[in-house]
Amino acid sequence: MTTNASTEPTVITTRVCIAGGGPAGVMLGLLLARAGIDVVVLEKHTDFFRDFRGDTVHPSTLNVIDQLGLREAFDQVAHTPLPRLDVVLNEVRLHAIDFKTLPEPNQAITLMPQWDLLNLLAAEGARSPHFDLRMRADVTDVVRRNGRVVGVTARTESGLLQVDAELTVAADGRDSTVRKALGLPERTFGVPVDVTWFRLDKPENLPDTLGYISDTSFLVTIPRPDYLQCALLIPKGSFESLRESGLDTFRERVLRASPRLKSVINGLDDWQQIKLLTVQINRLKTWAVPGALCIGDAAHAMSPIFGVGINYAVQDAVPPPICSFPFCGVRLRPRLSTPRQGRCSGGANARRRRCSSSSAQCTA
Ligand SMILES: Cc1cc2nc3c(=O)[nH]c(=O)nc-3n(C[C@H](O)[C@H](O)[C@H](O)COP(=O)(O)OP(=O)(O)OC[C@H]3O[C@@H](n4cnc5c(N)ncnc54)[C@H](O)[C@@H]3O)c2cc1C
């Protein structure tokens, strides 16, 4: 990213500044904008298209999509609903999880590429005059005044930017710059695995299956419309030695989990096709300081098992007090002077918490 030679930042003022346009940041931005609260979301990438991110949209997130009135738009995007998650253990198929046991209406997990979900949420946000998503804006630090966080600085294509805000939200993922700048201590949990991600063609007549497990191999196979998004678990820190042992060894390890992939395994013919995810599991001891709050992976990097990360990130964005953040010393009341006034779209907990649209005020 290039910046102007000038070191003087352009300063803009908003009510909430969110660092990071992932599921947590975009969902929070959308909800705040709908509640009439001006929000700036800063995302360092040009677009949302990054392959090796999760696909699993759980029923809890589908409930939020419904409550936002976005189900029709969601259903127009290609996705794969799975009412049941099968796991094949030593070649025996188990119906490990049955979402039909959940309350209606959402009784299936759905696989939708994360970039499609984010594009959908961002497009909905863009319908609000309160929503300002800025791509290619790389947050570099927080701004403090009188012991309080009052915004962030960012590098953008047109130079340095400073966003002054009543509330700053770190939603910039597991390597969060804002969290580091806040100096919040985290608790790290040991994790014995890393994950390698790659694609394989879909063999004919392969039933949708979440994973194949053998005594010595664990393979996740996310069915996308045209291919399988696969993840092979490997012992932590072993990727380099695996590479040294060669692609044949890698392919053989995949087949040990699922011999049914034999017809497609040779599509894997270059290490460039295989990406390493170094698994982290951690969470902050304190998520908030005066003027700032961490959510999503920035607050708690999740285990990849069962693909819950996106869904926890989304739930972080829709806590009961969506319109107030007293825990970080901020109380946000919408300024209801626009045509969208009073729209306090509650999300997952909306039924429990009714943000009053008629009282011209949003209360927790
Ligand atoms: C390989 C892989 C596979 C996964 N599979 C699944 C799965 O199947 N299901 C599932 O639920 N979860 C999965 N996860 C986890 C899931 O992707 C995360 O838990 C979830 O995306 C967290 O959302 P978030 O919004 O908190 O953070 P992120 O999705 O990480 O989003 C953070 C955003 O902040 C941006 N950003 C970072 N730094 C800055 C900065 N300085 N300035 C501006 N922007 C910045 C990033 O570009 C990114 O867009 C997977 C993760 C990985 C890495």
The ligand as an SDF file (V2000), in Angstrom:
LIG
                    3D

 53 58  0  0  0  0  0  0  0  0999 V2000
   -7.9430  -21.4330    7.1870 C   0  0  0  0  0  0  0  0  0  0  0  0
   -9.0880  -21.0860    8.0700 C   0  0  0  0  0  0  0  0  0  0  0  0
  -10.2260  -21.8550    7.9950 C   0  0  0  0  0  0  0  0  0  0  0  0
  -11.3020  -21.5680    8.8130 C   0  0  0  0  0  0  0  0  0  0  0  0
  -12.4220  -22.3150    8.7240 N   0  0  0  0  0  0  0  0  0  0  0  0
  -13.5160  -21.9280    9.4120 C   0  0  0  0  0  0  0  0  0  0  0  0
  -14.7720  -22.5570    9.2060 C   0  0  0  0  0  0  0  0  0  0  0  0
  -14.9110  -23.4700    8.3880 O   0  0  0  0  0  0  0  0  0  0  0  0
  -15.8320  -22.0970    9.9020 N   0  0  0  0  0  0  0  0  0  0  0  0
  -15.7310  -21.0640   10.7930 C   0  0  0  0  0  0  0  0  0  0  0  0
  -16.7460  -20.6910   11.4020 O   0  0  0  0  0  0  0  0  0  0  0  0
  -14.5600  -20.4740   11.0240 N   0  0  0  0  0  0  0  0  0  0  0  0
  -13.4690  -20.8620   10.3330 C   0  0  0  0  0  0  0  0  0  0  0  0
  -12.3020  -20.2190   10.5120 N   0  0  0  0  0  0  0  0  0  0  0  0
  -12.2270  -19.1810   11.5170 C   0  0  0  0  0  0  0  0  0  0  0  0
  -12.9380  -17.9460   11.0360 C   0  0  0  0  0  0  0  0  0  0  0  0
  -12.4800  -17.5870    9.7500 O   0  0  0  0  0  0  0  0  0  0  0  0
  -12.7270  -16.8480   12.0310 C   0  0  0  0  0  0  0  0  0  0  0  0
  -13.0110  -17.3000   13.3480 O   0  0  0  0  0  0  0  0  0  0  0  0
  -13.6450  -15.6830   11.7160 C   0  0  0  0  0  0  0  0  0  0  0  0
  -13.4330  -15.2560   10.4020 O   0  0  0  0  0  0  0  0  0  0  0  0
  -13.3850  -14.5710   12.7000 C   0  0  0  0  0  0  0  0  0  0  0  0
  -14.0410  -13.4330   12.2470 O   0  0  0  0  0  0  0  0  0  0  0  0
  -13.4710  -12.0160   12.6420 P   0  0  0  0  0  0  0  0  0  0  0  0
  -14.3440  -11.0360   11.9410 O   0  0  0  0  0  0  0  0  0  0  0  0
  -13.2940  -11.9130   14.0940 O   0  0  0  0  0  0  0  0  0  0  0  0
  -11.9870  -11.9790   12.0640 O   0  0  0  0  0  0  0  0  0  0  0  0
  -11.4590  -12.2120   10.5930 P   0  0  0  0  0  0  0  0  0  0  0  0
  -12.3680  -13.0080    9.7790 O   0  0  0  0  0  0  0  0  0  0  0  0
  -10.0530  -12.6320   10.7220 O   0  0  0  0  0  0  0  0  0  0  0  0
  -11.5060  -10.7560    9.9700 O   0  0  0  0  0  0  0  0  0  0  0  0
  -10.5960   -9.7650   10.3630 C   0  0  0  0  0  0  0  0  0  0  0  0
  -10.5230   -8.7620    9.2400 C   0  0  0  0  0  0  0  0  0  0  0  0
   -9.6950   -7.7080    9.6610 O   0  0  0  0  0  0  0  0  0  0  0  0
   -8.8340   -7.3570    8.6030 C   0  0  0  0  0  0  0  0  0  0  0  0
   -7.6600   -6.7670    9.2150 N   0  0  0  0  0  0  0  0  0  0  0  0
   -6.6570   -7.3890    9.8630 C   0  0  0  0  0  0  0  0  0  0  0  0
   -5.7630   -6.5040   10.3070 N   0  0  0  0  0  0  0  0  0  0  0  0
   -6.2200   -5.2820    9.9120 C   0  0  0  0  0  0  0  0  0  0  0  0
   -5.7150   -3.9610   10.0500 C   0  0  0  0  0  0  0  0  0  0  0  0
   -4.5790   -3.7070   10.6910 N   0  0  0  0  0  0  0  0  0  0  0  0
   -6.4280   -2.9540    9.5080 N   0  0  0  0  0  0  0  0  0  0  0  0
   -7.6050   -3.2030    8.8440 C   0  0  0  0  0  0  0  0  0  0  0  0
   -8.1080   -4.4280    8.6640 N   0  0  0  0  0  0  0  0  0  0  0  0
   -7.4140   -5.4540    9.2010 C   0  0  0  0  0  0  0  0  0  0  0  0
   -8.5620   -8.6570    7.8880 C   0  0  0  0  0  0  0  0  0  0  0  0
   -8.1530   -8.4450    6.5600 O   0  0  0  0  0  0  0  0  0  0  0  0
   -9.9040   -9.3500    7.9710 C   0  0  0  0  0  0  0  0  0  0  0  0
  -10.7200   -9.0450    6.8770 O   0  0  0  0  0  0  0  0  0  0  0  0
  -11.2060  -20.5000    9.7170 C   0  0  0  0  0  0  0  0  0  0  0  0
  -10.0710  -19.7310    9.7930 C   0  0  0  0  0  0  0  0  0  0  0  0
   -9.0110  -20.0160    8.9610 C   0  0  0  0  0  0  0  0  0  0  0  0
   -7.7940  -19.1320    9.0290 C   0  0  0  0  0  0  0  0  0  0  0  0
  1  2  1  0
  2  3  1  0
  2 52  2  0
  3  4  2  0
  4  5  1  0
  4 50  1  0
  5  6  2  0
  6  7  1  0
  6 13  1  0
  7  8  2  0
  7  9  1  0
  9 10  1  0
 10 11  2  0
 10 12  1  0
 12 13  2  0
 13 14  1  0
 14 15  1  0
 14 50  1  0
 15 16  1  0
 16 17  1  0
 16 18  1  0
 18 19  1  0
 18 20  1  0
 20 21  1  0
 20 22  1  0
 22 23  1  0
 23 24  1  0
 24 25  2  0
 24 26  1  0
 24 27  1  0
 27 28  1  0
 28 29  2  0
 28 30  1  0
 28 31  1  0
 31 32  1  0
 32 33  1  0
 33 34  1  0
 33 48  1  0
 34 35  1  0
 35 36  1  0
 35 46  1  0
 36 37  1  0
 36 45  1  0
 37 38  2  0
 38 39  1  0
 39 40  1  0
 39 45  2  0
 40 41  1  0
 40 42  2  0
 42 43  1  0
 43 44  2  0
 44 45  1  0
 46 47  1  0
 46 48  1  0
 48 49  1  0
 50 51  2  0
 51 52  1  0
 52 53  1  0
M  END
$$$$
